[in-house]
Amino acid sequence: MTHSPISQSWPLSALVIASTMVTFHPQSATAQTAGDVNCNGCVSSKDLQNNAIKSNDIKNGQVKSADLRDNAVTGAKVKNGSLTADDLAPDVLFGATVLVRSNGGSALANCDMLRNALADITDAGPETPVVVKLERGTYDCGATSLALVPFAAIEGAGRNTTAIIGDVDSFNEGVIKGADDSALRHLTVEHRAVAPQVAIAITTGGSAMSLSDVAVKVDSRTANQVLGILAVGGSLSLTNVSVQTKASDGQSRGTRAGQSQGIRGEAGAKLSMVNTWVHNQSGAVGNPNALELRDSSATGFGVMFSSNFFGLLGRGNSFFELMDGTVIGGRGASASFTGGFTCIAIADGDFNARDPDCS
């Protein structure tokens, strides 16, 4: 039996699809960059395997602090030893702490970096104090005072390893000039007294200044006036502080310019001292002393004031209140003195108890 062929008809839509399949030529895929992704959360940290992205995978400068959420990077997320001092700029701000790295070959460059770091502090205040930490080394500030910043403290690596030195010649400024609520800690301040006629190590400034674990030194053969610390008004707090002043010629004092002295307070200055030692050695010019007050007051516990002339010298309406310590060199007062001396458990150079009025 003969069968006639069966004719088949195809729908037009099927032909169109077939034609399309025949003429399509696939192109190579184009990789997307992070900037091409237009959806939020396409890739999150949860999609990445731990340690999948290494520091070598990130181009230098691609990740900036502005790209990080607050508190996104903590100390626990930084591998021990991965961040060293070499990774830091000369003065780097960590919140409320600035690190100043010392240049082993240049003491002058060290002070320049310190000045720059202080100049960069513009927002320190009572609620946001700043600590400027110094590495070991000498910071030579030359003939220009190092002006401190309000509500900022300079902290060294120890009085035997960090020193700020200078050669300032001024009645009003020392190697360091204080500021409101400024502080010095764990370092030495020394006036080299190479040529100046007036050699002062520290002058206070503003409402308050504090020194803790600080050595102050001035040793001059040329200056007419030598002074360790000059406090003008405001309050000065000294804790574990030593002051050494020496003038072979001229006059010297611990804290006041004009004669050789260790420390001098004037214009209503209020001194508070704990474990403080002041020694002055001077020629017989003027009234050399370890501590002089001019219309000011001083309280001290665990103190020693030593001078080859006056241990204590009072002028105007000044008051000394000392407990537990030694005063060597006697007590002196000007004709205009209207204040008072109070000594409790204070000995003289022969370890004899001084009278309650320090005599």
C-alpha positions in Angstrom: 0.0 0.0 0.0 1.3 3.3 -1.0 1.3 6.1 1.6 1.4 9.7 0.5 3.8 12.0 2.4 2.3 14.0 5.3 2.9 17.7 4.9 3.9 19.5 8.1 3.5 23.2 8.8 5.7 25.1 11.4 4.4 28.1 13.4 6.0 31.4 12.4 7.1 32.1 16.0 9.2 29.0 16.1 10.9 30.0 12.9 11.8 33.4 14.3 13.3 31.8 17.4 15.3 29.4 15.3 16.6 32.2 13.2 17.6 34.1 16.3 19.5 31.2 17.7 21.4 30.7 14.5 22.5 34.4 14.1 23.5 35.1 17.8 27.2 35.5 18.4 28.2 35.5 22.1 30.7 38.2 23.2 33.3 37.8 26.0 32.2 38.9 29.4 33.3 42.2 30.8 34.5 42.2 34.5 32.8 44.7 36.8 34.6 46.9 39.2 33.4 48.0 42.6 32.3 51.3 41.0 30.1 49.5 38.5 28.0 47.7 41.1 24.7 49.5 41.6 23.2 47.4 44.3 23.6 47.8 48.0 25.2 44.9 49.8 26.1 42.9 46.7 29.3 41.8 48.4 29.6 42.1 52.2 32.3 40.9 54.6 30.1 37.9 55.3 30.6 36.7 51.7 34.4 36.6 52.1 36.3 33.7 53.5 38.7 34.6 56.4 42.1 35.7 55.1 40.8 35.8 51.5 42.0 39.4 51.0 45.6 40.1 51.9 47.3 43.5 52.2 49.1 42.7 48.9 45.6 42.7 47.2 45.0 46.3 48.1 46.5 49.1 46.1 48.4 51.7 48.1 46.1 54.5 49.1 42.9 52.8 48.1 41.6 52.5 51.7 41.5 55.7 53.6 40.3 56.5 57.1 37.2 58.0 55.6 36.3 54.6 54.2 36.2 52.9 57.6 33.3 52.9 60.0 34.0 54.3 63.4 35.7 51.7 65.6 35.8 49.3 62.7 39.6 48.8 63.3 40.5 47.9 66.9 43.8 46.8 68.5 42.5 43.2 68.6 42.3 43.3 64.8 45.9 44.4 64.3 48.4 41.5 64.2 51.2 41.8 66.8 54.2 43.4 65.2 52.4 44.4 62.0 52.5 48.1 62.9 55.9 49.5 63.8 57.3 53.0 64.4 58.7 52.9 60.8 55.1 52.8 59.5 54.3 56.2 61.2 54.9 59.7 60.1 57.2 61.9 62.3 54.2 63.3 64.2 51.2 61.0 64.1 48.0 61.7 66.0 46.3 58.7 67.7 43.1 60.2 69.1 44.5 62.2 72.1 48.1 61.1 71.7 50.8 62.5 69.3 54.0 60.5 68.8 57.1 62.5 67.9 60.0 60.4 66.6 63.5 61.5 67.3 66.1 61.9 64.6 69.2 60.2 65.9 71.5 62.5 63.9 70.0 65.9 64.6 68.9 67.4 67.9 67.9 70.6 66.2 65.7 68.6 63.7 64.1 66.9 66.7 62.9 70.2 68.2 61.6 71.3 64.8 59.5 68.2 64.6 58.3 68.8 68.2 57.4 72.4 67.3 55.4 71.2 64.2 53.6 68.7 66.3 52.5 71.3 68.8 51.5 73.7 66.0 49.2 71.0 64.6 47.2 70.7 67.9 44.3 73.1 67.4 41.4 71.4 69.2 42.8 70.5 72.6 40.6 71.5 75.5 39.4 70.5 79.0 37.4 67.6 77.6 39.9 66.7 74.9 43.5 67.0 76.4 46.4 65.9 74.2 49.6 64.0 75.1 52.7 64.6 73.0 55.0 61.6 73.5 58.7 62.0 72.7 61.1 59.2 71.9 64.5 58.9 73.5 66.8 61.6 72.4 67.8 65.3 72.7 65.6 68.0 71.4 67.6 71.2 70.9 65.4 74.3 70.6 68.3 76.8 70.4 67.7 80.4 71.2 63.9 80.4 70.8 61.6 79.2 73.5 59.5 76.1 73.0 55.9 77.4 73.6 53.6 74.8 75.0 49.9 74.4 74.0 47.0 74.8 76.3 45.6 71.5 77.6 48.6 69.6 76.1 51.3 67.6 78.0 54.8 66.7 76.7 55.8 63.3 77.9 59.3 61.9 77.4 60.8 58.4 77.8 62.4 59.2 81.1 64.4 62.1 82.6 67.7 60.2 81.8 66.8 59.5 78.2 64.8 62.5 76.9 66.1 66.0 77.2 64.8 69.4 75.9 67.6 71.9 75.8 68.1 75.5 74.7 70.0 78.7 75.1 67.3 81.4 75.4 68.4 84.9 76.6 65.4 86.5 78.1 64.0 87.8 81.4 60.5 86.6 80.5 61.0 83.3 78.7 62.8 80.1 79.4 63.8 77.2 77.3 60.2 76.1 77.7 57.3 78.6 78.0 54.2 77.2 79.6 50.5 77.6 78.7 47.1 77.1 80.3 46.8 73.7 81.8 50.1 72.5 80.2 52.3 69.8 81.6 55.8 68.2 81.4 56.4 64.6 82.3 59.3 62.1 82.4 62.1 64.3 80.9 64.9 66.8 81.5 64.8 70.5 80.7 68.3 72.1 80.6 69.4 75.6 79.8 72.9 75.3 78.3 73.8 78.9 79.4 76.5 79.1 76.7 76.4 82.9 76.2 73.2 84.5 77.5 73.3 87.1 80.3 70.0 85.6 81.6 69.4 81.9 81.7 66.0 80.5 82.7 65.0 76.9 82.1 61.2 77.1 82.5 58.7 79.9 82.6 55.1 79.2 83.4 52.2 80.7 81.6 48.4 80.8 81.9 46.3 79.5 84.8 48.0 76.3 85.6 51.1 74.1 84.8 52.3 70.8 86.2 55.7 69.0 86.2 56.0 65.3 87.1 59.2 63.3 87.1 61.2 66.2 85.6 64.8 67.3 86.1 65.6 71.0 85.6 69.2 72.1 85.2 71.0 75.4 84.6 74.8 75.7 85.0 76.4 78.9 83.9 79.8 80.7 84.1 78.7 83.7 82.1 75.1 84.6 83.0 74.4 87.5 85.4 71.1 85.9 86.3 70.2 82.2 86.5 66.9 80.7 87.3 65.5 77.2 87.2 61.8 77.9 87.2 60.0 81.3 87.1 56.3 81.0 88.0 54.3 84.2 87.3 50.7 84.0 88.6 48.5 80.9 88.2 49.3 77.6 89.9 52.4 75.4 89.5 52.3 71.7 90.6 55.6 69.9 91.1 55.8 66.1 91.8 59.0 64.2 91.9 61.0 67.2 90.5 64.6 68.2 90.9 66.0 71.7 90.2 69.7 72.4 90.1 71.0 75.9 89.4 74.6 77.0 89.5 76.3 80.3 88.7 80.0 80.7 89.2 79.6 84.4 88.6 76.7 86.7 88.8 73.5 85.6 90.6 71.5 82.4 90.6 68.1 81.3 91.9 66.0 78.1 91.5 62.9 79.8 90.2 63.3 83.5 89.6 65.4 85.5 87.2 67.3 88.5 88.6 69.6 86.6 90.9 70.8 83.0 91.0 67.8 80.9 92.2 66.2 77.5 92.0 62.5 78.5 91.9 60.7 81.8 92.2 57.0 82.5 92.4 55.6 86.0 91.9 52.4 88.0 91.2 50.2 85.7 93.2 51.7 82.4 92.0 50.5 79.3 94.0 53.1 76.5 94.2 52.3 73.0 95.3 55.3 70.6 95.7 55.5 66.9 96.6 58.9 65.1 96.7 60.7 68.1 95.3 64.4 68.9 95.6 65.9 72.2 94.8 69.6 73.1 95.1 71.2 76.4 94.2 75.0 77.2 94.2 76.0 80.7 93.6 78.5 83.5 94.0 77.8 86.1 96.7 75.9 88.6 94.4 72.4 89.6 95.4 70.4 87.2 97.5 70.9 83.7 96.1 68.3 81.2 97.2 66.6 77.9 96.5 63.0 79.2 96.8 61.9 82.8 96.7 58.3 84.0 96.9 57.1 87.5 96.0 53.4 88.0 97.0 52.9 84.3 96.4 52.4 81.1 98.3 54.0 77.7 98.5 53.0 74.4 100.1 55.3 71.4 100.2 55.5 67.9 101.5 58.7 65.8 101.4 60.8 68.7 100.2 64.4 69.9 100.3 65.6 73.4 99.6 69.4 73.9 99.7 71.5 77.0 99.0 74.8 78.3 100.1 72.9 81.5 101.1 69.1 81.4 101.6 67.1 78.2 101.5 63.9 80.3 101.7 63.5 84.0 100.9 60.2 85.8 101.3 59.1 89.2 99.9 55.9 91.1 100.2 52.8 89.2 101.3 54.0 85.6 100.8 53.4 82.4 102.8 55.5 79.2 103.1 53.9 76.0 104.5 56.3 73.1 104.5 56.1 69.6 106.0 58.5 66.8 106.3 61.8 67.8 104.7 65.0 69.9 105.0 65.9 73.5 104.5 69.6 74.2 104.2 70.9 77.8 104.1 68.5 79.5 106.4 65.4 81.6 106.1 65.4 85.2 104.9 62.9 88.0 104.5 62.8 91.4 103.0 61.9 94.5 105.0 58.6 94.6 103.2 57.7 91.0 104.1 54.2 90.7 105.6 53.6 86.9 105.1 54.6 84.0 107.2 56.7 80.8 107.5 55.3 77.5 108.7 57.6 74.5 109.1 56.5 71.1 110.4 59.1 68.3 110.7 61.6 70.4 108.8 65.3 70.0 109.6 68.3 72.1 109.0 71.6 71.0 107.4 72.7 69.5 110.8 69.5 67.5 111.0 68.2 69.6 113.8 64.6 70.4 113.8 63.7 73.9 112.7 61.3 76.1 114.7 57.7 76.3 113.6 58.5 79.6 111.9 61.3 77.8 109.9 64.0 79.7 111.8 
